[in-house]
Amino acid sequence: DVQLQASGGGLVQRGDSLGLSCVYTGFTFDEYSIAWFRQAPGKGREGISCITGSSRTTYYSDSAKGRFTMSSDSAGNTVYLNVDSLKPEDSAVYYCAADQADCEYFGADHEYDSMYYRGKGTLVTVSS
């Protein structure tokens, strides 16, 4: 049974850094891709980053490049998302997701919200 659970959200201030974690069970890292996406209040879902387990290749959306870093600990069944220089517009629910397809399958628009398995999100609120 595949499950993912994101954690680490909270209330932070503009300019802070924050690390999110996603613990997954029910699959082997090498056989799946795992991604992060977010949804801000009143807005659509936005893909952030993805790692293809078999190649360990990490992809980022254009808006995520520079401030977002995705990493993995396959032995610990955990992936991480570190966000630097947080802005109020980063306030959103952050989700992790997984799929047997490679990250490239989800296209140039980084539609990671369409991955087959999606966990419950963690809320990040950035105060100004």
C-alpha positions as CSV (number, residue, x, y, z in Angstrom):
1,D,0.0,0.0,0.0
2,V,1.7,3.2,-1.2
3,Q,1.5,6.1,1.2
4,L,3.2,9.5,1.4
5,Q,3.1,12.0,4.2
6,A,4.5,15.5,4.1
7,S,5.5,17.3,7.2
8,G,7.5,20.3,8.4
9,G,5.2,23.2,7.5
10,G,4.4,26.0,9.8
11,L,4.5,29.8,10.2
12,V,7.7,31.4,9.2
13,Q,8.8,34.9,8.4
14,R,9.8,36.4,5.1
15,G,13.5,35.6,4.3
16,D,13.5,32.4,6.5
17,S,14.4,29.0,5.2
18,L,12.3,25.9,5.8
19,G,12.8,22.2,5.3
20,L,9.9,19.9,4.4
21,S,10.0,16.1,4.6
22,C,8.0,13.5,2.9
23,V,8.1,9.9,4.2
24,Y,6.9,7.3,1.8
25,T,6.1,3.6,2.2
26,G,5.0,0.8,0.0
27,F,7.4,1.2,-2.9
28,T,11.1,1.2,-3.7
29,F,12.8,4.5,-4.5
30,D,14.5,3.1,-7.6
31,E,11.2,2.2,-9.3
32,Y,9.3,5.4,-8.8
33,S,9.5,9.1,-9.3
34,I,8.7,11.4,-6.3
35,A,7.7,15.0,-6.6
36,W,6.6,18.1,-4.7
37,F,3.8,20.4,-5.7
38,R,1.9,23.1,-3.9
39,Q,-1.4,24.9,-3.9
40,A,-1.8,28.4,-2.6
41,P,-5.1,29.7,-1.3
42,G,-7.5,30.4,-4.2
43,K,-4.9,29.2,-6.8
44,G,-4.2,26.2,-8.9
45,R,-1.7,23.5,-8.2
46,E,1.9,24.3,-9.1
47,G,4.6,21.7,-9.7
48,I,7.9,22.4,-7.9
49,S,10.4,19.5,-8.3
50,C,10.7,15.9,-9.1
51,I,13.3,13.2,-8.8
52,T,13.4,10.1,-10.9
53,G,14.5,7.3,-8.6
54,S,16.2,5.1,-11.2
55,S,18.5,7.9,-12.4
56,R,18.5,10.1,-9.4
57,T,17.9,13.0,-11.7
58,T,16.1,16.0,-10.2
59,Y,14.0,18.4,-12.1
60,Y,12.7,21.9,-11.1
61,S,10.1,24.1,-12.5
62,D,11.4,27.5,-13.7
63,S,9.9,29.3,-10.7
64,A,11.5,26.9,-8.3
65,K,15.1,27.1,-9.6
66,G,17.4,28.9,-7.3
67,R,15.5,28.8,-4.0
68,F,14.1,25.3,-3.9
69,T,16.3,22.2,-3.3
70,M,15.0,18.7,-3.4
71,S,17.0,15.8,-1.9
72,S,16.5,12.2,-1.0
73,D,17.4,9.6,1.5
74,S,16.4,6.3,-0.1
75,A,17.6,4.3,2.8
76,G,15.3,6.3,5.1
77,N,12.4,6.4,2.7
78,T,12.3,10.1,2.8
79,V,12.6,13.0,0.4
80,Y,13.1,16.6,1.3
81,L,12.4,20.0,0.0
82,N,14.4,22.9,1.3
83,V,13.1,26.4,0.5
84,D,15.3,29.5,1.0
85,S,14.5,33.2,1.2
86,L,10.8,32.5,1.7
87,K,8.3,35.0,0.4
88,P,4.6,35.5,1.4
89,E,3.7,34.2,-2.1
90,D,5.3,30.9,-1.1
91,S,2.4,30.4,1.4
92,A,0.6,27.2,0.3
93,V,-0.1,23.6,1.1
94,Y,2.9,21.6,0.0
95,Y,2.3,18.0,-1.2
96,C,4.5,15.1,-2.1
97,A,3.4,12.6,-4.7
98,A,4.8,9.5,-6.4
99,D,4.3,7.6,-9.7
100,Q,5.9,4.7,-11.5
101,A,6.4,7.0,-14.5
102,D,9.6,9.0,-14.8
103,C,9.5,12.7,-14.0
104,E,9.8,13.6,-17.7
105,Y,6.4,12.0,-18.3
106,F,4.7,14.9,-16.5
107,G,5.9,17.4,-19.1
108,A,7.4,20.8,-19.3
109,D,4.5,22.1,-17.1
110,H,5.6,19.9,-14.3
111,E,2.1,18.5,-13.7
112,Y,3.2,16.5,-10.7
113,D,-0.3,16.9,-9.1
114,S,-1.4,14.3,-11.6
115,M,0.9,11.6,-10.2
116,Y,-1.0,8.5,-9.1
117,Y,-0.2,8.6,-5.5
118,R,-0.5,11.8,-3.5
119,G,-0.1,12.4,0.2
120,K,-1.7,14.8,2.5
121,G,-0.1,18.2,2.4
122,T,1.7,20.4,5.0
123,L,0.8,24.0,5.3
124,V,3.4,26.7,5.0
125,T,2.5,30.2,5.9
126,V,5.0,33.0,5.3
127,S,4.4,36.2,7.1
128,S,5.5,39.6,5.9
